[in-house]
Amino acid sequence: VQLQAFGGGLVQAGASLRLSCVVSGRTISNYNMGWFRQAPGKEREFVAAIRWNGGRTYYADSVKDRFTISRDNAKNSVYLQMFSLKPEDTAVYYCAADNNRSGPLLGTTTLEYDYWGQGTEVTVSS
């Protein structure tokens, strides 16, 4: 299974950006999907997750009401729409796939995800 994230870039505070992640090697409907981010000098942190069928989403408090995670299983893709970006959103963003889609909860830690993309960099200037 391979994940490829793209869509990052340099934007000004207040702008919007949409990240995409394409899964290959196996159909994405086998996985709950998540987005994480890692700022320079910091640990990788949870951003958002979505259930394998799109039926449930969960967000970190820091991005709730600004970011929206969605997926299109027909396109083997998951997305992260980011609005009202802040300088503190600057990070490398990673998409990840979780094999365990049977439980009621969505994973929020890196250990719960089995496959990772290479990351796409988002820089928000003030």
N, C-alpha and C positions, 0 to 999 in steps of 0.2 A: 504494500500500500504506500502510495506517495501522495504528499500534500504539497501544493504549491500556492503560496500566498502572493498577492500582488495588489497594487493600487495605492501604495504609500507615496509620500511626497512631502514637499515643504509648503506649508500654508500659513496664513496669518491667523491670529487668534480670532475666533468667531466664525471661521470658515467651516465648511463641511467636506467630508471625504468619505469615499466608499471603498472598503477593502473587500477583496474577493479571495476565495480559496477553492481551488479545484482539486478534487480527489481522483486519483487514478489507481488502477489495479484491483479495485473492488468497489461495488456500488456503495455510495455514501449512505444509503438507507440502513446499512448495517450498524451505523454509529450515531451516538450522540456526539455533537460537535461543540467545540469551545474555542474561544479566542482568549489569548493571554498577551501580556505585554511585559517588556523588560526595559526599564530606563537605565541609563549609564550608572554603574555603581550600585544598582539595586537588584533585588531578587525578582524573578519572574512572578507576575501576579495575575490573578484571574480577572477577566474583563466581563465575559458573557458566555452563556451556553444555551444550547437549544436541543430539544429532544429529537430523536431520530425521525419522527414524523411531523416535526414542527409544532407539536401540540403543547409544548411548554417551553418557556424561556426563563432565564435567570440572569441577573446583572449584579455586578459589584456596585456598591453604594456610590462610588465615585463617578460612575458613568450612567447611572440610572436616570432616565428621562432625557438623556442626550444621545445615547447610542441605541441602535436597534440591530439585533441579530436576526437573520432570516436564512432560509435555505431553499434550494430548488433541487429536489432529488433527481428530477429528470435531467438536470444539467450537471449532476454530481458536484454541486457547488454550495458553499455557505458564504454568507456576506456579513459585513459589519458596516452599517451606515452610521457615520459619526457626525453629529451636529454640534454647533457651538463649541468648537475645539478650543482648548486652553493650553497654555505652554506646558502645564503639568501632564498633558496627554502625550508629550513627546516620548517616544519609545520605539523599540522594535516590536512589532505585533506578530504574533504567531497563531496559526490555527492548529487545532489538535483534534484527534478522533479518539473516542472512548468506545471500546468494544462492548462494555457492559451497558446495554440499553434496557435491561429488564427492571431495574429498580425505579422507585418513584422520584428519586432525587437526581439532580444533575451534578456532575463533578465540578468542584471548584478548586481542586489542587492539582498540581502538575503530575503527581503520582497516579492520579486516576485516569490519565490519558495515555494511550498506547502508541499513537503515531503523531508525529510533529512535522510541520512544514518548516521551511528555511527562514521564514520571517520576512517582513517588509517594514521598512523604516518610515516612521511618521515624525516629522518635525514641525512643531507649531511655534511660530515666532510671535513675540508680544508686540 
